[in-house]
Amino acid sequence: MNDLWIEKYRPRTLDEYVFQDQQQQEQIREWIQKGTIPHLLLSGSPGTGKTTLAKVLINELGIESVDVLEINASKERGIDTVRDRIVNFSSTMPFGLFKIILLDEADHLTPDAQASMRGVMEANAATARFILTCNYPHKIIPAIRESRCQPMTIVAPDQTEFTARAARVLLAENIDFDLDVLDNYVKASYPDLRRCLNLLQMNSISGRLVSGNSAATGNGDYLLKVVELYKAGRIRDARQELCNNARPDNMEEIFRWMYDNLNLWSDSDAGQDRAIVVIRKGLVNNVSVADVEINLAATFVELCDIQHSQ
């Protein structure tokens, strides 16, 4: 437990990074060969490798740490961050070819902060490059998203590749595991590999991966428990676990999790198509119903009915 698996197995070179898009890989190789990059906007679901790719680029370009400013925009999201930190950093001469400002979760920046940053990106383009990562690119103002950055969507691997990556880490750590137990972890965390590896590490006890509902550990995750209860046929318990733990402010993430795991609700194409319609209806209703928990429970019931009607 001395090393976090997510850091221990984080790719650090371009050859270690697994691309889902061959064109993206060729584009990035060309940038590295030329020794420069444009302003970038890396978007995609949490845990799909946006920040990892940004750090791989910084490493491959040979940018020294003194020329890199990393900011978590979910914590430093106001216009003061732009004025006090970004402007001061980007306006001074770099030690190398150029500086890099890495803005993680840039979709949390306030509109005023984003508006202020437009001029900074233009004024210092000769000596600084911006790499923005975000989950929701539509929250980035068009003046940055469309005019000043080259957008790049980081696509999650399919569940087969996702499972294989998780399994390789377990094998490298000499952890015994049952494939069905690992599948529960995958379905609870997909497509967020970071979250999956953290859960696997927390629940690898005495050289073996244990069930999230094991009495031997309190390192469970409520979605993991939902999956385990659902697969065990304990539908009402699974629904109760979901509704008891889901917060009103993360309902969108819950519906997205339902969508990312269509094979949990049905193995057939027709059944998964029905599940999409049910999830869409639940998501639309979520913004207008008086009680979001009831809406979530009803959506879960309808999804379960798809599986059991086949």
Helices and strands as residue ranges (DSSP letters): H 5-8, H 22-34, E 40-43, H 50-60, G 65-67, E 68-72, H 79-81, I 82-86, H 87-90, E 99-104, G 106-108, H 111-123, E 128-134, G 137-139, H 142-145, E 150-153, H 159-172, H 179-189, H 193-202, E 204-205, E 208-209, H 222-231, H 235-245, G 248-250, H 251-260, H 262-265, H 269-286, H 292-308
